[in-house]
Amino acid sequence: MKIKLKNKILIICAFFFIYAPIFSQENTENININSDSNCKNINILERPYSLLENYPKKDMIRINTGIFAAGAIGTMGILYLMPESVTGWNKSSLSFKNLFGKWKDNVVAGPVFDKDNWFLNYAAHPYCGAVYYMDARSVGYNAIYSFLHCVGMSTFMWEYGIEAFAEIPSINDLIITPIAGSIIGELFYLIKREIAQNDWEIFNSKIIGHTITFLIDPINEIANLLVPEKSASNLILQPNYVGLEIKWQIP
């Protein structure tokens, strides 16, 4: 059975969205740097807040995508252990023997409106979307590229990727995850900036500060532990802009 044309187009577009930040152009002409060179090490979280100012940290987006892929497989295992009433999966149809055949059938059949648990659809998926968004936003990408990355991760890597081994891709999730996730993700980004500018403390506690930071940006926090020399605090300042610059200082 051939994959429907609409699904081919959707998969190709989603693959592009995941890696859209990687192809972002670098331009240092739009900012005045008080330095002898055009570039310097900065902490992205200490820059004035901007929706459109862009700092392509391309090696980190690749590392983060790899971490997500590994985590998504683990998440899939956890979901498999949960009751079918929660996930809506038919476990009797899942086996290693027909795993890829099941994926193909689900991709061909979708997308459809699902009837999953309310918590999964309207709480878990938006949260995951926010994590995808922060995956790019916290390593220097602007709101536009971060949204495109969120669309690609939620569509290609999850709905038409890992989750399609278990169920038909969901129209609900394809819409809710990137849109609600990006809105929540930008809020998470503002919260992380505030925590960082307060020396990673909340209620005078670094433990609470780092715990909240991990909850709102787990992929980057794991990446920072694995490759600290590539963290957001060591970004090379190579800004470029998409559209009109919108920037203001967070108090």
C-alpha positions in Angstrom: 0.0 0.0 0.0 1.4 3.4 -1.0 1.7 6.3 1.4 -0.8 9.0 0.5 0.5 12.1 -1.2 -0.7 14.3 1.6 1.3 12.3 4.2 4.4 12.4 2.0 4.2 16.2 1.8 3.5 16.5 5.5 6.5 14.4 6.4 8.9 16.2 4.1 7.7 19.6 5.4 8.0 18.5 9.0 11.6 17.2 8.4 12.5 20.7 7.0 10.9 22.4 10.0 13.0 20.3 12.5 16.2 21.5 10.8 15.1 25.0 9.8 17.2 26.5 12.6 20.3 24.8 11.2 20.0 26.7 8.0 19.6 30.1 9.6 22.0 32.7 8.3 24.6 34.4 10.4 25.0 38.2 10.2 26.8 40.4 12.6 26.0 43.7 10.9 22.8 44.5 12.9 24.3 44.9 16.3 27.0 47.1 17.9 29.5 45.1 19.9 31.9 46.9 22.2 34.8 44.7 21.2 37.7 44.7 18.8 36.2 41.8 17.0 32.8 41.2 15.5 32.1 38.2 17.7 32.5 37.4 21.4 31.4 34.9 24.0 28.1 35.9 25.7 25.4 34.4 27.8 22.3 34.3 25.7 20.1 34.5 28.8 21.7 37.8 29.7 21.0 39.5 26.4 18.1 42.0 26.2 14.9 40.1 25.5 14.0 39.8 21.8 11.5 37.7 19.8 13.4 38.1 16.6 17.1 38.4 17.4 18.7 35.1 16.3 22.0 33.4 17.5 22.4 30.2 15.5 24.0 27.6 17.8 23.8 24.8 15.2 25.9 22.1 16.9 23.7 22.3 20.0 20.4 21.9 18.0 21.9 18.7 16.6 22.9 17.4 20.0 19.5 18.3 21.5 17.7 16.5 18.7 19.8 13.4 19.5 18.9 13.7 23.2 15.3 14.1 22.3 15.3 11.0 20.1 16.8 8.9 22.9 14.3 10.3 25.4 11.4 9.8 23.1 12.1 6.1 22.8 12.2 5.9 26.6 8.9 7.8 26.8 7.4 5.4 24.3 8.3 2.5 26.6 6.7 4.3 29.6 3.5 4.9 27.7 3.5 1.3 26.6 3.4 0.2 30.2 0.5 2.5 31.0 -3.1 1.3 30.7 -4.7 1.3 27.3 -7.5 3.4 28.7 -5.0 6.2 29.2 -3.0 6.0 26.0 -5.7 4.7 23.7 -3.2 2.2 22.2 -4.1 -1.3 21.2 -1.2 -3.3 22.7 -2.3 -6.6 21.2 -1.5 -5.2 17.7 2.0 -4.2 18.7 4.9 -6.6 18.2 8.4 -6.4 16.9 7.5 -8.7 14.0 5.0 -6.3 12.5 6.3 -3.1 14.0 7.2 -1.3 10.8 4.1 -2.6 9.0 2.0 -1.1 11.8 3.9 2.2 11.4 3.2 2.3 7.7 -0.5 1.4 8.2 -0.9 4.1 10.8 0.8 6.8 8.6 -1.4 5.9 5.6 -4.6 6.0 7.7 -3.9 9.3 9.3 -4.3 11.9 10.4 -7.5 11.6 12.4 -9.1 13.2 15.4 -8.2 11.1 18.5 -10.2 10.5 21.7 -7.2 10.3 24.0 -7.3 11.1 27.7 -7.9 14.8 28.3 -4.7 15.1 30.3 -2.6 13.7 27.5 -4.2 15.9 24.8 -4.4 19.2 26.6 -1.7 19.1 29.2 1.0 16.6 28.3 1.2 17.5 24.6 1.3 21.3 25.1 4.1 20.7 27.7 6.0 18.5 25.3 5.6 21.2 22.6 7.0 23.8 25.1 10.0 21.5 25.6 10.5 21.2 21.8 10.3 25.0 21.6 12.9 25.5 24.4 15.1 23.0 22.6 15.9 25.7 20.1 15.0 28.9 22.0 17.4 28.3 24.8 20.4 27.9 22.5 19.9 31.2 20.7 17.2 30.7 18.1 14.5 33.3 17.8 10.7 32.7 18.2 10.2 32.0 14.5 12.8 29.4 14.2 11.9 27.9 17.5 8.3 27.6 16.4 9.3 25.9 13.1 11.5 23.5 15.1 8.6 22.8 17.5 6.3 22.0 14.5 8.9 19.6 13.0 9.7 17.8 16.3 6.1 17.3 17.2 5.0 16.3 13.7 7.9 14.3 12.2 9.8 13.0 15.2 6.7 12.2 17.3 3.3 12.0 15.6 4.6 10.6 12.3 7.7 9.1 13.8 7.9 7.2 17.1 4.2 7.4 18.1 3.0 6.2 14.7 4.4 2.8 15.6 1.5 2.6 18.1 -1.3 4.8 16.8 -2.6 6.8 13.9 -1.3 10.4 13.8 -3.7 12.8 15.5 -5.0 16.0 14.1 -5.6 17.3 17.6 -1.9 16.8 18.5 -0.6 18.1 15.2 -2.4 21.4 15.9 -2.3 21.7 19.7 1.3 20.6 20.4 3.2 23.2 18.3 0.8 26.1 18.8 0.0 25.8 22.5 3.6 24.5 23.1 5.2 27.5 21.5 3.1 29.9 23.5 4.0 28.1 26.8 7.5 27.6 25.6 8.1 31.4 25.2 6.7 31.8 28.8 9.2 29.1 29.9 12.0 31.0 28.2 11.1 34.2 30.1 11.0 32.2 33.3 14.4 30.7 32.6 15.8 34.2 31.9 14.5 35.5 35.2 16.0 32.5 37.1 19.4 32.9 35.3 19.5 36.6 36.0 18.8 35.9 39.6 21.9 33.7 39.9 19.8 30.6 39.4 18.0 31.1 42.7 14.3 30.9 43.5 13.3 31.8 47.1 17.1 32.1 47.8 17.6 28.5 46.8 19.7 27.3 43.9 18.2 23.8 44.4 14.7 25.1 43.6 16.1 27.3 40.8 17.8 24.5 39.0 14.9 22.1 39.6 12.5 24.5 38.0 15.0 25.1 35.2 15.2 21.4 34.5 11.4 21.0 34.4 10.9 23.8 31.9 14.0 23.0 29.7 15.1 19.4 30.3 16.7 18.7 27.0 19.1 21.7 27.2 19.9 21.0 30.9 20.8 17.4 30.0 22.9 18.7 27.1 24.7 21.2 29.3 25.7 18.3 31.6 27.0 16.2 28.7 28.7 19.0 26.8 29.1 22.0 29.1 31.5 23.7 26.8 28.7 24.1 24.2 26.1 25.5 26.6 24.1 28.7 26.1 26.5 30.6 28.3 29.3 30.1 25.8 27.4 31.2 22.7 29.5 33.0 20.0 27.6 36.3 19.3 26.6 36.0 15.6 23.2 37.7 15.5 20.8 37.9 12.6 17.2 39.1 12.4 14.1 37.8 10.8 11.8 40.7 10.1 11.5 43.8 12.3 13.5 43.7 15.5 11.3 43.7 18.6 13.4 44.0 21.8 13.0 45.1 25.3 14.9 44.6 28.6 13.4 42.3 31.2 13.5 44.1 34.6 
